[in-house]
């Protein structure tokens, strides 16, 4: 399994990689990176990669106004990540694999502790 990150954030890049990878290679899809850096609609990406996705990472954030399309991470439910659309799509395709909050406090020290993130996700019914 490989995580989609950095150079593997768009559907074309992911599909090129999978074409060259050994049969049976699975994805850990970092949906946030596809949304921010890949600028893709997650439901469209899922249509292309869902069958080979074994695990999904999610997080929330607010996209900046600059040309570079960066995001400031937020507590779950306080950003613009299209979580409801993603969840609706996953349910409609009967995805049964893990969906996990990837909490990047190690790299984004302004974020609160994981406990607060999980409590916020539950309180806002983010997932």
N, C-alpha and C positions, 0 to 999 in steps of 0.2 A: 504494500500500500504506500502511496505517496501523497503528501499534502499539497494541495494546489495553493501556491504561494509565489509571490514575486513574479517569475516569468510564466507561471501557469495559471493566470487569472482569467483569461478569456476562453470562450468555448473553442475557437479555432486552435489556440495553443494547447489546450488540454487534449483535444482530439488528435492533434499531430503527435503529442507525446504518447498517447495510448496506442496509436498505430505502430509506433516503434517499440513500445514496451512489450515484455513477454506476455503471452496469453495469461489471463487470470489476474493481471495487475488491477488493483482496486484503488479508489480515491478516498482520501480524507478531504472533503471539500470545505475550504474556508470561504463560506458564502460572503462574508463581509468584504474580503479582498476582491472577489469577483464584482461585487456591487460598487465598491469605491474605485479601485484601480482599473477594473475591466469595463466599468460603466455599462454593465449588462443588466437586463431584467432577469432576476433570479429564476422566475418561472420558465423562461426560455432556456436558460442554461441547464436547468434541471431536466428539461425534455431531452437534451442532448447527452447528459452524463448520468442521469439517475440510475440507470441499470448497472453501472459499475461503481457507484458510490456506496461505501461501506460505513461512513461516519461523516457527520457534518458539524463544523464549528460555526457558531454565531456569536456576534457581539453587536453592540449598538453604538451609534455615533452620529455626529453632525458633520456634514460635508462642508468644507470651507469654500470660499468664493473664488479662490485662486485658480489659475489655469492648470496647476499641477494636480488638482482634485485630491486633496488630502482630507482626512477626517479627524475630528477630535472625538475621542472615545467618551461615552457617557454611560451612566447606569442604564440597565435594560429598561426600555420603554420611554426613555427620555431623549432619544435621538430620532433619526429619520430612517433607520434600517427597516425595510419592508417586511417585518416579521410576520404579520398577518397573512400577506399574500404568499409568503414562503410556506407557512404552516398549512394554509388551505391547499396549496399544490401538493405538499407532501402527503396530506391526508387523502387527497383525491387519487394519488398513485399508490396508496397503501404502503408508503415507506415505513419500515419497522426497525430501522437501524438507529444507532445512537445520534442524538442531537444534543450537543454540549455547548455550554457557555465557555468561551475561551476568554479568560479574564487576564488582561495584559498589564496588570499593575507593575510587574517587574520592569516593563519598558515605558510605562506611562504612570509615573509616580503620583500624578495628581488624582488618580482614581482612588476611591475608597477601598476598604478591605473587601475581600470576597463575600464575607457574610452579609454585608450591606447590599451587595449586588444581587445575591440570591434572594434576600428578603424583598428587595424592590421588584425583581422579576416576578416573584409570587404575588406580591401585593397589586401589581399592575396587570396581572394575568398575561404577562408578555409571552409566555408559552403555554 
